[in-house]
Amino acid sequence: MAITAAVAFPQQQTEIQKLPQFKYIDSIRWLPALSPFQKSIITASFNTDTNTPSLETHSFNPSETLNLTLLSSWIPSSRISCLTSTSSITAAATFSGSLHIFPTASQESLNPKISVAGNRDFHVGPIRGVDVMEGGSEVVSVGEDGRVNLVRVLDGGKMGNGNFKSVYDGNGLVSYSAVKWASSTEFVTGGVGFGIQWWDLRRPNSAVAHFKGIWDQGRTTSGIIHSIDIHPSRKHTCLAGGSSGTVFAWDIRWPQQSIVLSGIGTNDTTQSLSESDVWEVKYDCYTKSSSSNISSSRILPAMICSEDGILAVIEQGEEPIELLAEPCAINSFDIDRQNPSDVICSLEWESIAILSRP
């Protein structure tokens, strides 16, 4: 049975529907709507009773009480560590170092068209970040093993054979946990130590720019970047979220600086929203900036979810807007590209929440 509630939002209310699940939801993403009256999602889940991972697509009618209809499912050989989806390609990576690629349109028949598995030249151990290039021609993957790989997806407009090439191998001396395409030749990675690296495929063998965050503030552990996002109209600016509630922006035009939006390193004018890990961060194109300053150096509104159960919108120099506060972690969320007022998230207490903003 779904639970419906409302939370405060400027001037109006946000409608929230929750649906308990019988298994742990590791990641969740919107899929293109099947019809004007049916929305679709894809979930990476794990049944702790049977130790069984699964990837599932579901549909639901947004005008009714939340009730998911299973469209298709697929069982990988290992638990899914990261999931991303575009209008054309969906990619799922695992803790065993395999990558599986699906046509997003095939929601009712969930079988990978490309799989890179059992190849120790690809990844050894968990793949922690994966992203699909705009247009769906290539997928970039990064792992705890310090490897950065490219997988060819499209060949002449059709699904290719999944050949991959190595961009970089850190030989275990570094560890990556997030990646995001910036253009057809550039992408950004993040990992241990709040470090961010900017890569350009036209200049191979190493990153072309580095940012090394100094955020220890007397702490004895290194921070980790868990999530990266890049705005489609401001590809020079990278948004990152990670340990200790830290959310910051890095502008490639000023590679030695950063703009801290929340967490470690905040000052009297910056709100610290969370003290725990920020699991995901995304630019929020639905929320309009409250500032009249729309220069290219200003950081646009972003949404985050955290280990301490916060789903919120943050903006440079403004107080955060809390959309959801739960007594458990919010593991993953996604903003509907077709209708950005809708947000879906997965809760650690085995449930899914859908928010409809006014």
MOCORLIN-V506630 format. One record per residue. N is the residue number from 1. RES is the residue in one small letter. OMEGA is omega in whole degrees, -180 to 180 (none if undefined). D_CENTER is the distance of its C-alpha to the mean C-alpha in whole Angstrom. Layout:
n->N res->RES omega->OMEGA d_center->D_CENTER
n->N res->RES omega->OMEGA d_center->D_CENTER
This chain:
n->1 res->m omega->-179 d_center->28
n->2 res->a omega->177 d_center->25
n->3 res->i omega->-179 d_center->26
n->4 res->t omega->-180 d_center->26
n->5 res->a omega->178 d_center->26
n->6 res->a omega->178 d_center->25
n->7 res->v omega->-177 d_center->24
n->8 res->a omega->175 d_center->25
n->9 res->f omega->-175 d_center->24
n->10 res->p omega->174 d_center->26
n->11 res->q omega->-173 d_center->29
n->12 res->q omega->-178 d_center->28
n->13 res->q omega->175 d_center->26
n->14 res->t omega->178 d_center->22
n->15 res->e omega->-178 d_center->23
n->16 res->i omega->173 d_center->21
n->17 res->q omega->-179 d_center->22
n->18 res->k omega->180 d_center->21
n->19 res->l omega->177 d_center->21
n->20 res->p omega->178 d_center->22
n->21 res->q omega->178 d_center->21
n->22 res->f omega->178 d_center->23
n->23 res->k omega->-175 d_center->20
n->24 res->y omega->179 d_center->17
n->25 res->i omega->-179 d_center->14
n->26 res->d omega->-177 d_center->11
n->27 res->s omega->-177 d_center->9
n->28 res->i omega->-179 d_center->9
n->29 res->r omega->172 d_center->9
n->30 res->w omega->170 d_center->12
n->31 res->l omega->177 d_center->14
n->32 res->p omega->-178 d_center->17
n->33 res->a omega->178 d_center->20
n->34 res->l omega->179 d_center->23
n->35 res->s omega->179 d_center->25
n->36 res->p omega->-177 d_center->26
n->37 res->f omega->-179 d_center->26
n->38 res->q omega->173 d_center->23
n->39 res->k omega->-178 d_center->20
n->40 res->s omega->178 d_center->18
n->41 res->i omega->172 d_center->15
n->42 res->i omega->-177 d_center->13
n->43 res->t omega->169 d_center->13
n->44 res->a omega->-173 d_center->13
n->45 res->s omega->-180 d_center->16
n->46 res->f omega->178 d_center->18
n->47 res->n omega->-176 d_center->22
n->48 res->t omega->179 d_center->23
n->49 res->d omega->-177 d_center->27
n->50 res->t omega->-176 d_center->27
n->51 res->n omega->-176 d_center->24
n->52 res->t omega->174 d_center->23
n->53 res->p omega->177 d_center->19
n->54 res->s omega->172 d_center->18
n->55 res->l omega->-173 d_center->16
n->56 res->e omega->170 d_center->18
n->57 res->t omega->-178 d_center->18
n->58 res->h omega->172 d_center->19
n->59 res->s omega->176 d_center->21
n->60 res->f omega->177 d_center->22
n->61 res->n omega->-175 d_center->25
n->62 res->p omega->-179 d_center->23
n->63 res->s omega->-179 d_center->27
n->64 res->e omega->173 d_center->28
n->65 res->t omega->-172 d_center->27
n->66 res->l omega->178 d_center->23
n->67 res->n omega->-175 d_center->24
n->68 res->l omega->175 d_center->22
n->69 res->t omega->-179 d_center->24
n->70 res->l omega->178 d_center->23
n->71 res->l omega->-179 d_center->23
n->72 res->s omega->178 d_center->22
n->73 res->s omega->179 d_center->21
n->74 res->w omega->-178 d_center->21
n->75 res->i omega->177 d_center->22
n->76 res->p omega->-179 d_center->20
n->77 res->s omega->-178 d_center->22
n->78 res->s omega->180 d_center->20
n->79 res->r omega->-178 d_center->17
n->80 res->i omega->-177 d_center->14
n->81 res->s omega->178 d_center->11
n->82 res->c omega->-173 d_center->8
n->83 res->l omega->175 d_center->8
n->84 res->t omega->-177 d_center->7
n->85 res->s omega->173 d_center->10
n->86 res->t omega->-180 d_center->12
n->87 res->s omega->-177 d_center->15
n->88 res->s omega->-172 d_center->17
n->89 res->i omega->170 d_center->15
n->90 res->t omega->-179 d_center->13
n->91 res->a omega->178 d_center->12
n->92 res->a omega->179 d_center->12
n->93 res->a omega->-172 d_center->13
n->94 res->t omega->177 d_center->15
n->95 res->f omega->180 d_center->16
n->96 res->s omega->176 d_center->20
n->97 res->g omega->178 d_center->18
n->98 res->s omega->180 d_center->18
n->99 res->l omega->-177 d_center->16
n->100 res->h omega->-172 d_center->17
n->101 res->i omega->-175 d_center->17
n->102 res->f omega->167 d_center->18
n->103 res->p omega->-177 d_center->19
n->104 res->t omega->-178 d_center->17
n->105 res->a omega->-177 d_center->20
n->106 res->s omega->-176 d_center->22
n->107 res->q omega->-177 d_center->20
n->108 res->e omega->177 d_center->24
n->109 res->s omega->-171 d_center->24
n->110 res->l omega->176 d_center->21
n->111 res->n omega->-178 d_center->22
n->112 res->p omega->175 d_center->21
n->113 res->k omega->176 d_center->22
n->114 res->i omega->174 d_center->21
n->115 res->s omega->172 d_center->21
n->116 res->v omega->-173 d_center->21
n->117 res->a omega->176 d_center->22
n->118 res->g omega->-180 d_center->25
n->119 res->n omega->-176 d_center->25
n->120 res->r omega->172 d_center->26
n->121 res->d omega->-179 d_center->25
n->122 res->f omega->174 d_center->22
n->123 res->h omega->173 d_center->20
n->124 res->v omega->-176 d_center->22
n->125 res->g omega->-171 d_center->20
n->126 res->p omega->166 d_center->16
n->127 res->i omega->-173 d_center->14
n->128 res->r omega->-180 d_center->11
n->129 res->g omega->178 d_center->9
n->130 res->v omega->178 d_center->9
n->131 res->d omega->-179 d_center->9
n->132 res->v omega->177 d_center->12
n->133 res->m omega->176 d_center->14
n->134 res->e omega->-174 d_center->15
n->135 res->g omega->173 d_center->18
n->136 res->g omega->-176 d_center->17
n->137 res->s omega->-179 d_center->19
n->138 res->e omega->176 d_center->17
n->139 res->v omega->176 d_center->14
n->140 res->v omega->180 d_center->14
n->141 res->s omega->177 d_center->13
n->142 res->v omega->-176 d_center->14
n->143 res->g omega->176 d_center->15
n->144 res->e omega->-179 d_center->17
n->145 res->d omega->179 d_center->20
n->146 res->g omega->180 d_center->19
n->147 res->r omega->175 d_center->19
n->148 res->v omega->-175 d_center->17
n->149 res->n omega->174 d_center->18
n->150 res->l omega->178 d_center->18
n->151 res->v omega->178 d_center->19
n->152 res->r omega->-177 d_center->21
n->153 res->v omega->-175 d_center->20
n->154 res->l omega->178 d_center->23
n->155 res->d omega->-178 d_center->26
n->156 res->g omega->179 d_center->29
n->157 res->g omega->179 d_center->26
n->158 res->k omega->178 d_center->26
n->159 res->m omega->-176 d_center->24
n->160 res->g omega->-175 d_center->25
n->161 res->n omega->175 d_center->26
n->162 res->g omega->174 d_center->23
n->163 res->n omega->-180 d_center->24
n->164 res->f omega->174 d_center->22
n->165 res->k omega->-180 d_center->23
n->166 res->s omega->174 d_center->23
n->167 res->v omega->-178 d_center->22
n->168 res->y omega->175 d_center->22
n->169 res->d omega->-179 d_center->23
n->170 res->g omega->177 d_center->23
n->171 res->n omega->177 d_center->26
n->172 res->g omega->-179 d_center->24
n->173 res->l omega->175 d_center->25
n->174 res->v omega->179 d_center->21
n->175 res->s omega->-180 d_center->18
n->176 res->y omega->-177 d_center->14
n->177 res->s omega->-180 d_center->11
n->178 res->a omega->178 d_center->8
n->179 res->v omega->179 d_center->9
n->180 res->k omega->175 d_center->9
n->181 res->w omega->174 d_center->12
n->182 res->a omega->178 d_center->14
n->183 res->s omega->180 d_center->17
n->184 res->s omega->180 d_center->19
n->185 res->t omega->-175 d_center->20
n->186 res->e omega->172 d_center->18
n->187 res->f omega->-176 d_center->15
n->188 res->v omega->176 d_center->13
n->189 res->t omega->176 d_center->13
n->190 res->g omega->-179 d_center->13
n->191 res->g omega->-177 d_center->14
n->192 res->v omega->177 d_center->17
n->193 res->g omega->-177 d_center->19
n->194 res->f omega->179 d_center->17
n->195 res->g omega->175 d_center->17
n->196 res->i omega->-180 d_center->16
n->197 res->q omega->177 d_center->17
n->198 res->w omega->-176 d_center->18
n->199 res->w omega->176 d_center->19
n->200 res->d omega->-176 d_center->21
n->201 res->l omega->177 d_center->22
n->202 res->r omega->178 d_center->26
n->203 res->r omega->-170 d_center->26
n->204 res->p omega->171 d_center->26
n->205 res->n omega->178 d_center->26
n->206 res->s omega->177 d_center->24
n->207 res->a omega->-178 d_center->22
n->208 res->v omega->178 d_center->23
n->209 res->a omega->-180 d_center->22
n->210 res->h omega->168 d_center->21
n->211 res->f omega->180 d_center->20
n->212 res->k omega->-178 d_center->21
n->213 res->g omega->175 d_center->21
n->214 res->i omega->-171 d_center->24
n->215 res->w omega->-169 d_center->22
n->216 res->d omega->176 d_center->25
n->217 res->q omega->179 d_center->27
n->218 res->g omega->180 d_center->29
n->219 res->r omega->-176 d_center->27
n->220 res->t omega->-179 d_center->27
n->221 res->t omega->179 d_center->24
n->222 res->s omega->177 d_center->21
n->223 res->g omega->180 d_center->18
n->224 res->i omega->172 d_center->15
n->225 res->i omega->180 d_center->12
n->226 res->h omega->-173 d_center->9
n->227 res->s omega->180 d_center->6
n->228 res->i omega->172 d_center->7
n->229 res->d omega->178 d_center->8
n->230 res->i omega->-178 d_center->11
n->231 res->h omega->-177 d_center->13
n->232 res->p omega->-180 d_center->15
n->233 res->s omega->179 d_center->18
n->234 res->r omega->-172 d_center->18
n->235 res->k omega->177 d_center->17
n->236 res->h omega->-176 d_center->19
n->237 res->t omega->-180 d_center->16
n->238 res->c omega->177 d_center->13
n->239 res->l omega->-175 d_center->11
n->240 res->a omega->176 d_center->10
n->241 res->g omega->-177 d_center->10
n->242 res->g omega->-174 d_center->12
n->243 res->s omega->174 d_center->15
n->244 res->s omega->177 d_center->18
n->245 res->g omega->-174 d_center->16
n->246 res->t omega->172 d_center->16
n->247 res->v omega->-180 d_center->14
n->248 res->f omega->179 d_center->15
n->249 res->a omega->179 d_center->16
n->250 res->w omega->-179 d_center->17
n->251 res->d omega->-176 d_center->19
n->252 res->i omega->178 d_center->21
n->253 res->r omega->176 d_center->24
n->254 res->w omega->-167 d_center->25
n->255 res->p omega->-179 d_center->23
n->256 res->q omega->-178 d_center->25
n->257 res->q omega->173 d_center->24
n->258 res->s omega->176 d_center->21
n->259 res->i omega->-178 d_center->20
n->260 res->v omega->-180 d_center->19
n->261 res->l omega->-179 d_center->18
n->262 res->s omega->173 d_center->18
n->263 res->g omega->-177 d_center->19
n->264 res->i omega->178 d_center->21
n->265 res->g omega->179 d_center->23
n->266 res->t omega->178 d_center->23
n->267 res->n omega->-175 d_center->27
n->268 res->d omega->-177 d_center->29
n->269 res->t omega->-179 d_center->27
n->270 res->t omega->-179 d_center->24
n->271 res->q omega->174 d_center->23
n->272 res->s omega->-171 d_center->21
n->273 res->l omega->-175 d_center->19
n->274 res->s omega->177 d_center->18
n->275 res->e omega->-179 d_center->19
n->276 res->s omega->-177 d_center->17
n->277 res->d omega->170 d_center->14
n->278 res->v omega->-173 d_center->11
n->279 res->w omega->179 d_center->8
n->280 res->e omega->177 d_center->5
n->281 res->v omega->179 d_center->7
n->282 res->k omega->171 d_center->7
n->283 res->y omega->-178 d_center->11
n->284 res->d omega->-177 d_center->13
n->285 res->c omega->179 d_center->15
n->286 res->y omega->-179 d_center->17
n->287 res->t omega->179 d_center->18
n->288 res->k omega->180 d_center->21
n->289 res->s omega->180 d_center->22
n->290 res->s omega->-178 d_center->25
n->291 res->s omega->175 d_center->26
n->292 res->s omega->178 d_center->29
n->293 res->n omega->-177 d_center->28
n->294 res->i omega->179 d_center->25
n->295 res->s omega->-177 d_center->26
n->296 res->s omega->179 d_center->23
n->297 res->s omega->180 d_center->23
n->298 res->r omega->-179 d_center->22
n->299 res->i omega->-179 d_center->18
n->300 res->l omega->-179 d_center->17
n->301 res->p omega->-179 d_center->16
n->302 res->a omega->177 d_center->12
n->303 res->m omega->180 d_center->11
n->304 res->i omega->167 d_center->10
n->305 res->c omega->-170 d_center->10
n->306 res->s omega->179 d_center->12
n->307 res->e omega->180 d_center->14
n->308 res->d omega->168 d_center->17
n->309 res->g omega->-179 d_center->16
n->310 res->i omega->167 d_center->16
n->311 res->l omega->-171 d_center->14
n->312 res->a omega->174 d_center->15
n->313 res->v omega->178 d_center->15
n->314 res->i omega->179 d_center->16
n->315 res->e omega->-178 d_center->18
n->316 res->q omega->176 d_center->21
n->317 res->g omega->-178 d_center->24
n->318 res->e omega->175 d_center->23
n->319 res->e omega->-179 d_center->23
n->320 res->p omega->176 d_center->20
n->321 res->i omega->-178 d_center->20
n->322 res->e omega->180 d_center->19
n->323 res->l omega->-176 d_center->18
n->324 res->l omega->175 d_center->18
n->325 res->a omega->-174 d_center->19
n->326 res->e omega->177 d_center->20
n->327 res->p omega->179 d_center->22
n->328 res->c omega->-179 d_center->19
n->329 res->a omega->168 d_center->15
n->330 res->i omega->-169 d_center->12
n->331 res->n omega->-171 d_center->10
n->332 res->s omega->174 d_center->7
n->333 res->f omega->176 d_center->8
n->334 res->d omega->178 d_center->8
n->335 res->i omega->-178 d_center->10
n->336 res->d omega->-179 d_center->13
n->337 res->r omega->-180 d_center->14
n->338 res->q omega->179 d_center->17
n->339 res->n omega->-171 d_center->18
n->340 res->p omega->176 d_center->16
n->341 res->s omega->-178 d_center->18
n->342 res->d omega->-180 d_center->16
n->343 res->v omega->176 d_center->13
n->344 res->i omega->-179 d_center->12
n->345 res->c omega->178 d_center->11
n->346 res->s omega->-178 d_center->12
n->347 res->l omega->-178 d_center->15
n->348 res->e omega->179 d_center->16
n->349 res->w omega->171 d_center->20
n->350 res->e omega->176 d_center->19
n->351 res->s omega->179 d_center->18
n->352 res->i omega->176 d_center->16
n->353 res->a omega->176 d_center->17
n->354 res->i omega->-179 d_center->17
n->355 res->l omega->175 d_center->17
n->356 res->s omega->-177 d_center->20
n->357 res->r omega->-177 d_center->20
n->358 res->p omega->none d_center->24
